[in-house]
Amino acid sequence: MNLKQPHDWLQATEVLSIIVLLLLTGACTRQSHHQQPAPEADQMLTLEAIFKDHSYDPIVPGQIRWLEDGSGYTALETVEEYQEVEPERDEEGEIIKWPEDIVLYDPATLQRSILISALQLTPPGAEKALTVDDYSWSEDRSKLLVYTNSVKVWRTKSRGDYWMLDVVSGDLWQLGGSEAKESSLQFAKFSPDASQVAYVREDNIYTQSLDDRSIEQLTSDASDSLINGLFDWVYEEEFHAKDGFRWSPDSKMIAYWQLDTSAAQDFLIINNTDGLYPEVTAFPYPKVGEENPAARVGVISVDSKQTVWAKLPGVAKDMYVPRMAWANGSTHILVQQLNRKQDTNNVYAVDVDSGELSSVLVEREQEFVEVYDDVSWLEQANAFTWISERSGWRHIYRVSANGDSIIDLTPGEFDITEMKSVDEAGGWLYFIASP
């Protein structure tokens, strides 16, 4: 395959930014009007106008998502027209949040249509619609996964409740079963064939059928020091890693991280402000020179519930495994292993049946090597994209599955800031760069 560099990329990026701005502006005009009117030009700027009346808040739709085929984008928009659905109120009865619709916009005409109404997102017998913290579609858009009732874990709200809406039948039900506690599920996601959803609950990985709603527990060895499918404080801090499992493209396996934090000593944080008495939180945190948590990557079969562990070299607690992705269909995973000094990143292809690995790529820097997320598997080329600074500039490369061929796709005196999309069928790579 011959991926070509787009011509006049800078001008194209500027045009794209203008288009996105226009789209957002068009979407914003459909927002609710419960916000206070903007102050006049000669009106005094006050704290009440900013923080109480929210007169200066931008009216922006929430959770904007492009559809997979690029035919349109969806957004969350608040509405006030529903008499049957109560808004969310504070303890004094004041309205703090109106119900929300999920709407669809045509990018060519800005025509707006309601895909999912707040009424459809109201559980049976409930007066209030679900507060949508996030949502995702199945590939055929016949099912909607809604994340709600979220609570903060470390830095972000990564634990909550998940509900499933069948768009055709209108059936709305909660994942996790009767045994699940409130706000106890993490990182729920559809299998590629949309027959199941996988999630983490109490540091173990589960799957739930969308047909009969039966639940299967895939891992069962979680403990105070052993976690599956998510990360500890250190990985989130160092590598912005939170979601710790990946469905295989054929929906038959899940690749996941397991962390053993027993080697790291507890760090104590005392909260003296939220209550009458201080509250102490303890979490494993290695100081400089102390032992790290030990991470490993495995692939578990959804049917047999057996895990094949990647046979990564070195002592696990002296290494990081910051990134992992499926490659070459469902036969291999690409694993990045970083030394503790973080000046060498080894990329391995791991056979999911045996755990055997082969070296594909090595990145070395004198001081510090970046870890990149922008890895896209190219089916036709039997290769993947890779961002590297090996030339002195940050460029996008095409790397063959065995690592024998490494081609710079974006030559020139500029740095890639983000890879946006790969159109493998058309032979195009879209990116943003700084000249």
N, C-alpha and C positions, 0 to 999 in steps of 0.2 A: 504494500500500500504506500502511496506517495502523499503524505500529508503536506499541504502547502501553507506557507505563511500568508495570512490575509494582507492585501495591499492597503496602504494608508491606514494602518491600525489605529493611530492616534485619532484621526478624524472620525473613524468609525466608532471609537469609544465615546467621543463627544456626542455624536448623533444618538447613540444608544442611550446615553445619560439623559439627553433632552426628551427622547421618547418615553423613557421610564418616568421622568418628571411629569410629562403630560398625562400619562396614564394614571399616575397617583393623584394628580390634580382632578382628573375626571372622576376618579373613584371617590375622592374626598367630598365632592359636591353632593354625594348621596348619603352622607353621614347624618346622624340624628341631630336635631336642633335643640337638645335640652341644655347645651352649653350656653353660658351667658353671652350676650352680644359683645363684640369687641369694643373697647373704649374709643371715644372720639379722640381726634389728634391732640386737642388741647386739654384733655382730661389728665389729672395727676396720676402718676403711677403709684399704686399702693400695694402693700403686702396682701390685703384682702383680694384685690383684683387678680393677683398672681396665684395665690395659694388657696383661696376660698372659692372665688367665683370662676377661677380657671379661665379668665378672659383671654389669656395669651397662649393657651395650650394649642398646639397644632392639631387640626382635625385630620387624623390619618387612620385609614382602615387597618385592622390588625391581622396578623398572620397571613400575609399575602403569599400565595403559592401559585406557581405556574403549573399547568397541567403537563403531564408527561409528553403529550404530542405537540405542545406549544400552541394549541388552538385557543387558549384563553388562560386567565388566572382567576383564582378565587381569593376572597377576603372576608374577614369578619366585620360586620357592620351592626352597630347598635340600632334598635328600633323602639318606637314608643307606641305603635299601633295596636299591640296585642292587649285585648282586655282580659283574655283567659290566663295570661302568664304574668305573674307578679314580678316586679323588679326586685333587685337585691337591695335591702335596706340595712342601715346601721342600727345600733341599740336604741337610738332616739327616733327611729322610724323614717329618717331621711334617706332618700334614694341615693345610693352610691354606684349602682350599675344597672343599666337597662338590659333586657334580653338582647341576644345577638342572632342575626341570620348569617349564614354562609352564602355569599352571593358570587355569581360568575360574571366576569366582564369579557367581552369580545375586544381584543386589542386593536382591531382595525376600525371598529365603529364606536367603541365604548358602550355598546348596548349592554344593559344590566339585567340580569335575571336572578331570581332567588333559587338557589339549589337546595338548601336545607334551611327550613324556617325554625325559629325559636320554639314553635309549638312541637315540631318534630323532635326537638332536643329536650323535651320535658318528660321525665320518667313517669310511668303510669302512677296515678294517684298523687303526684306532686303538684304543687302550685307554681314552683319556680323552675325555669329552664336551667339546664346545666351551665355553669360558668365555664366557658371554653378557654383553657390555658394553652392548648395546642390541639391539632387535629392532623390526621393523615388519611389518604384515600387508598383503597385497594386498587390494583392496577386497572381493573375494568370499571372503577368508580361505582361499583354496586354496593360497597360497604364503606362506612366511615368510622374511624377509630378516634374517639374523643378523649382527651386528657383533661382532667378536672380535679378540683379539691387538692391542689398541689401544696406541698410543704417543702421548706428549704432543707437541703442536706449539704453541709459545708457552705458552698458559695451560691448554689443555684437551687431552684425548686425542681428537684429531680425525682421526687416520690409523690404519688398521688393515687387517684382512682382512674380507671379506664372504662369507658362505655362503648358498646358496639351498636351502630345503627345500620339496619338493613334498609337501603334506600328504596328498594322496590316495595317491600311489605310494610315498612315503617316500624318494624319491631326494634325496640331500644332496650338493651339489657347490659348489666354490669359484669365485667370480667373478674375473675379471681375466685368465684364460688363463695359459699357461705362461710368458709373458714378464713377468708382473707379479712384482715383488720382494715379499718378505715385508713386511707392514704398509705397503702403498704406496697403498691406495685411500682416498678421502675422500668423505663425504657421499652415499653411494649411496642411491638412492631409486627406487621403482617409478614407471613411467609410469602415468597414470590408468587406462589400459586393461589394465595389468598384463602387457603383452606384452614389455616391456623394463625394464631397469634402467640408469640413467645414473649416472656417478660421475666424479670427478676423479682423474687419475693423473699425477703429475709435472707439474702445472700445466696440463694439457690435459683437455678433456672427452671422455668416451667413452660409448658405449651398448653394451649387450650384450643380445642376444635371449635370451629365456627358452625359446624353442622349440628352435632349433638351436645356441644358445650362441655364435653368431658375434659378433665384436666390431667395432664401427665407431669410428674416431677422428674426432670432429667438428671439433676445433680442432687445429692443428699448429704454431702460431707461438709457443709458450711459450719463454722464454729466461731468463737470469739476472735480467732486469729486467721481463719481461712474463709475467703470470699470468692464467689464465682459470678462472672458476668458483669462485674463492675470494678471500680478502682478505689484505692485508698486515698488519703489526703495527699500523699506525696505525688502520685501520678497525676492527680487533678491539678496540683500546683505546678509541677514541672512541665507537663506535656498537655495540659488542658484535656485530659482523658477522663471521660465519665461513663459513657455507654460501652460496656465490655463484652458484647457478643454480636455475631454476624450470621444471618441465615445464608446457607449455600444457595446458589442459583436454582438448583433442582428441588429445593424445599425439603431435602431428606436429612440434612445435617446442620449443625450449628457450631461454628468456630467461636471459642471464647477464651478469655483470660481467667486464670486462677492465681490469686495472690495469697501468699503465706506471710503474714505480718508479725509472726512470733519473734523474729530476730530484732525487731525495732522496739525500743523502749517507749513507754507512754509519755506523752507530753500533756500537761494539765493546764486547762484554761479555767479561770475562776470568773464567774459572772456575778457581779455584785449589784447589778442595776435592775434586773427584771423582777426581783422578788424581795421579800423581807429578809430571807436568808440566802447566802451565796450558793450558787449551783456550780458544781465541778464537772467538767467534761474532759474525758481522757481519750486520746487517740494515739495510735502508734506513729511516731515521727522520729526519723533518724537525724541526729545532729551530725555535723561535719566529722567524718572519720568513723562514725558508728555504722553498724550493719543496716543495710537496706532491707525492705521486704523482698521476698523471692517471688518472681513472676514466671509463669509458664503459660503456654498456649496449647490448647487441645481442640480436637474436633470430635463432637459427640453425635452418634446416630440417634435420630428421633425414634426409630423403631427399637433398636437393641439397648439404647441408653448406655452404650459402652463408649469410652473416650480413648482416642488415640492421641498421645502427647507428642508434640514436636520435639525432636531430639537435638535441641539447641546446645551448642558447645559452651564451655565455661561454667563457672559457679553462678548459679541463678541470682544470689543476693548481691553479686558484684556486677550484674548486668541490668539493663533496662530493656523492656520489650514494649516500646511506645506505640507502634502501629502494626496493623495486620489487616489483610484484605484477601478476598477470594480472587483466584486467577485461573485461567485456562478451564473455564466451565466450573465443574464441581470436583475437580481432581486434585487441585493444589491450592495452598494459601501462600501469599507473599508475607513474610514476617521480617520486620526491621528489628535488629538487635543492636543496642547501643551500649558501649562500655561506660563505666561510671564517670570517667573523665569527660565523656561526651565529645571526643574528638574523632571517633571512628564509628561509622554506622554500617553494619553488615546486613545485606538483604539476602534472604534465603527463600528458595522455593521448597515448600514442605509437602511431601506426598501424604494425602489425608488417610490413605489405607495403612501405611506403615510408619509414618512419622519421620521417615528418612528425609534428609534435606540436601540440597545442592546450593552452592554459593552462586548468586546471580550478579551481585554488584557490591562494591565497597566504596564508601565515601569517607575521605579523610580530610581533616583540616588541622592546621597547626594549633589553633586555639579551641575552636568550637564548631561542631557540625550541626546544621539545621535538620530537623525532622519534618518531613513534608507529608501532607494528606492527599495531595493531588495526584493520586495513582489511579489511572483508568486503564482497564484491560481492553486491548484491541483484538477482537476475535479474528478478524480477517488477516491481521498481520502476525498473529501469535506473539504479541508483544505488549508492553505497557508503557504508559507515559511516566516520566520521572523529572523532577525539578532538581537542578544541581547548580552549584557555583564553581564547578571544576575548571571552567574557562576564565574565571575572573569576573564573569557576569552571571547573573541568575537566569538560566535558560531552561526550556523544556526539551527533554530528550525522549527519543523512542528507543526502548531497550528490549531486545529480543528475549523470549522466554528463558533461554539458557544463558543470557548475558554476553553472547559472542558479538553482538552488534549493538553499538550505542551511537545514535545519530542525533545531532543537534538540529531540532526542528525550527528553532527561532534564532538563527545567527544574527549578530549585530551588537552594537554598543548600547545596550539598554538592559534593564533588569525586569524580569517578569515579577509582577506583584500578585497576580492571581490567574489561574487557569479556569476559564468559565465553562467551556463545553467542547466536546469532541464529536464531530459529525463524521464517523468513520466511513459510512456509505458514500458521502459526498467528497471525502478527502480533505475536510477542513478542521482546523484547530482554532478555537476562539480564546483570546487571553487579554489581560490588561497588563500594561507595562509602563515603566517610567523611563523616559528618554535620557 
